């Protein structure tokens, strides 16, 4: 009898310990997954008209091909893009750029002299390593004035030439991101690795992903990945044509626009400044 009672007590104790272990494991798993659950429950960013992502098409330098052949394709589909220009290049096709403004395309500032690192031989005379913040501010303000004089619009957006955000060298190197934040609604980088989170992104340091030299099959994964998080994909290019160095292919653009304009794909395609203002209003 005593043996049976002892065995029963041992069995009850084992069952109790097993219950405590299972209960502890259950509570521990809840605690460990709480951040993930909170993230899953977090409401997605609300894009207009139920769209799932935003896409901005941006083009740098005021290349001649942009108004010679590019804007006509965009206009055919009713798409507005952002052209981030150097005033001296605008002057080479002034009538074309005036028409682009009249058609509703956004004009941004890309500096007067397109300064990049002096490691590029063509930029040695305008090397960022030799710039100061004051010099950069003066150049940006002058570029804004010249663009406004030429086209009648004051740029609200900017793109960092070569994607570089510094001036100076060594221990005297300084970021000019705060300057862009002071002068513009938004500033875009170049050759970045991902899209922008509308709930977090720094408007003065928006990521820009390359679309030059790409087929639509290479752009589609960027759209699909952005859709997973409701991101804002800012695509950046230069020339607009069928082929060539630093050229956004018109065949790719045509497929991209048609894909974006299919309501089933949930894409809002709009200029950089338009999307930035929308996000700012939503954050408020």
C-alpha positions, 0 to 999 in steps of 0.5 A: 500500500505504501509503495503504491502511494509513493508511486502515485505521489511521484507520478503526480509530482512528475505531472506537475513538473511537466505542467510547469515546464509546458506553462513556462515554455508557452509564456516564454514563447509569447514574450519572445514573439511579442515584438513580432506580433506587435509588428504584424498588428501595426497598421500598414501605411495608408497610401491614397486610393488603397494603393499598396506602394508608391513609385517615383521616377527620377532623372538626373542632369537634364540630359538632352534625351530626357526632353528629346524622347523621354517626356513624350513617352511619359506624357503618352501615359499621363505619368509625371516624373521628377527631373533633377537638373543642372541649369547649364544643361537646361539652357541647351533645350530650354523650350523642351524643358519649358514644355516639360514644366507645362506638362506637369513634370517636377523640376529639382536641383542638381547643383550648378557644377555637379561636384563629385569626388575628385577621384573622378578625373572629370570632377577634379575641378569641382571636387567635393573634397575641396568644397566647404559647406558655405560654398555648397550652400551658395551653389545650391541657392544660385542653382535654385535662382537660375532654375527659377529664372529659366523655368519659372519654378523653384525646386523643392527637391534635390539629388546628391550628385554621384550620391555623395553627401559630404564636403571636405576631407579627413578630420574636416569632412562634413555632411551637407545633409543638414543643408539639404534638409534646410533648403529642400523638401527632399533629397535623394541618393544614388545606387542605394540598396532598398526603398524608403519606409514611409513611416521612418525615412529621412526626407533629406536622405531618401534612397534612390535605386538605379533603373539605368540599363535594366529590363523590366524583369530586373525592376519587377522584384524591386516592386514586389519587395516594396509591396511586402512592406508598403514602401516608397520606391524611388527609381533613379536614371539618366539618359532615356532611350533604347540603349547606351551607357547610363540609359533608362530603357524606354521599353522598360519604362513602358512595361513599368508604367503599364504594370503600375497603372494596372489597378490590380497591382496597387501602385501609386506612381507620382513625382518625388515631391508629391509623395514626400508631401503626402507622407508628411501630411500623413505623419502629422 
